[in-house]
Amino acid sequence: MNIINERFILSFVAPFMILISALGLTFRDNSRKIFYLPIGLMGIAIILERGISRQLERKNILKKIKSYQKAK
């Protein structure tokens, strides 16, 4: 149960990073805006990495299923 709660909380980290970055870029003065760019880029990178890894895992599972079907 504890692992499920940790995963649930960690699933909000990347969107929260993007939100912090957007707020910082919007409301900070021009000299400090650059400090919010890396956190937003990391949030986007985390989301893209998760999406790509899920797609690859699904393709691998589909290949395995198709190979078992051919073997029958």
C-alpha positions in Angstrom: 0.0 0.0 0.0 2.9 2.4 0.8 4.4 1.9 -2.7 1.1 2.8 -4.3 0.9 6.0 -2.3 4.5 7.0 -3.3 3.8 6.4 -7.0 0.6 8.4 -6.8 2.4 11.3 -5.2 5.4 11.1 -7.6 3.0 11.2 -10.6 2.3 14.8 -9.7 5.9 15.9 -9.5 6.5 16.5 -13.2 3.3 18.6 -13.8 4.1 20.5 -10.6 7.6 21.3 -11.9 6.0 22.6 -15.1 3.5 24.7 -13.1 6.3 26.2 -11.0 8.3 27.0 -14.1 5.3 28.7 -15.8 4.5 30.7 -12.7 8.2 31.8 -12.3 8.5 32.7 -15.9 5.3 34.7 -15.7 5.6 36.6 -12.4 9.4 37.1 -11.9 11.4 40.0 -13.1 13.5 39.6 -16.2 16.8 39.0 -14.5 15.5 35.9 -12.6 13.3 34.2 -15.2 16.2 32.1 -16.6 16.3 30.2 -13.3 12.8 28.7 -13.9 13.6 27.4 -17.4 15.5 24.2 -16.3 12.9 23.0 -13.9 10.2 23.3 -16.6 12.4 21.5 -19.2 13.0 18.7 -16.7 9.3 18.3 -16.0 8.6 18.1 -19.8 11.5 15.6 -20.2 10.1 13.4 -17.4 6.7 13.3 -19.0 8.1 12.6 -22.4 10.4 9.8 -21.1 7.4 8.1 -19.3 5.3 8.2 -22.4 8.0 6.9 -24.7 8.9 4.1 -22.3 5.3 3.1 -22.0 5.0 2.9 -25.8 8.1 0.7 -26.1 6.9 -1.6 -23.3 3.5 -2.0 -25.0 5.1 -2.7 -28.4 7.3 -5.4 -26.7 4.3 -7.0 -25.1 2.4 -7.0 -28.4 5.4 -8.7 -30.1 5.5 -11.4 -27.4 1.7 -12.0 -27.8 2.0 -12.2 -31.6 5.0 -14.6 -31.3 3.0 -16.9 -29.0 0.1 -16.8 -31.4 2.3 -17.8 -34.3 3.8 -20.7 -32.3 0.3 -22.4 -31.9 
